Amino acid sequence: MPGYETNSWGGVIGPARLPREIISKLHEEIKKALASPTVAERYRQLDTEPDGSGPEAFLELVRRETPKWAEVIRRSGAKVD
């Protein structure tokens, strides 16, 4: 589809209204894990780059990507069986 670039991304998503202190703690622990040499090596093996930029940046990514891909699905006519 013209004007679209595809790449994959993923992240950790919790339930709505998750307390801020839990979000902060999860982010802290995820950053530690991503800094681990073992985890970093596995990401290299998978030819991917971990981000770990934080909950606000991830929320913005999801908000930006969702409407874009919703439009692709709408225009393609794809349906869930």
C-alpha positions as CSV (number, residue, x, y, z in Angstrom):
1,M,0.0,0.0,0.0
2,P,1.6,3.3,-1.0
3,G,2.8,5.5,1.8
4,Y,3.2,2.8,4.4
5,E,6.3,1.3,5.8
6,T,6.0,-1.8,7.9
7,N,8.0,-2.7,10.9
8,S,7.2,-4.6,14.0
9,W,7.2,-3.4,17.6
10,G,6.0,-4.7,20.9
11,G,5.8,-3.7,24.5
12,V,4.3,-4.5,27.9
13,I,0.7,-3.5,28.4
14,G,-1.1,-3.6,31.7
15,P,-4.7,-3.2,32.7
16,A,-6.4,0.2,32.6
17,R,-5.8,2.5,35.5
18,L,-2.7,0.7,36.6
19,P,-1.2,2.7,39.5
20,R,1.6,5.0,38.5
21,E,4.0,3.5,41.0
22,I,3.5,0.1,39.5
23,I,4.1,1.5,36.0
24,S,7.3,3.1,37.2
25,K,8.6,0.0,38.9
26,L,7.8,-2.2,35.8
27,H,9.7,0.3,33.6
28,E,12.7,0.3,36.0
29,E,12.8,-3.5,36.0
30,I,12.4,-3.7,32.2
31,K,15.2,-1.3,31.7
32,K,17.4,-3.4,33.9
33,A,16.5,-6.5,32.0
34,L,17.2,-4.8,28.6
35,A,20.6,-3.8,29.9
36,S,21.6,-7.4,30.8
37,P,24.3,-8.7,28.5
38,T,22.3,-11.9,28.0
39,V,19.1,-10.1,27.0
40,A,21.1,-7.7,24.7
41,E,22.8,-10.6,23.0
42,R,19.4,-12.3,22.4
43,Y,18.1,-9.2,20.8
44,R,21.1,-9.0,18.6
45,Q,20.6,-12.6,17.5
46,L,17.0,-11.7,16.6
47,D,18.3,-8.7,14.6
48,T,16.2,-6.3,16.6
49,E,16.8,-3.3,18.8
50,P,15.2,-3.0,22.3
51,D,14.0,0.5,23.0
52,G,13.0,0.8,26.7
53,S,12.3,4.5,26.3
54,G,9.4,4.4,28.7
55,P,5.7,4.3,29.2
56,E,4.8,7.7,27.8
57,A,6.8,7.1,24.6
58,F,5.2,3.6,24.2
59,L,1.7,5.1,24.7
60,E,2.4,7.7,22.0
61,L,3.6,5.0,19.6
62,V,0.5,3.0,20.2
63,R,-1.7,6.1,19.7
64,R,0.2,6.9,16.5
65,E,0.2,3.4,15.0
66,T,-3.4,2.3,15.8
67,P,-5.2,4.7,13.5
68,K,-2.7,4.1,10.7
69,W,-3.2,0.3,10.7
70,A,-6.9,0.6,11.3
71,E,-7.1,2.4,8.0
72,V,-5.0,-0.2,6.3
73,I,-7.3,-2.9,7.6
74,R,-10.4,-0.9,6.6
75,R,-9.1,-0.3,3.1
76,S,-8.0,-3.9,2.6
77,G,-11.4,-5.2,3.5
78,A,-9.8,-7.8,5.9
79,K,-12.3,-9.5,8.2
80,V,-12.0,-11.7,11.3
81,D,-13.5,-15.1,10.8
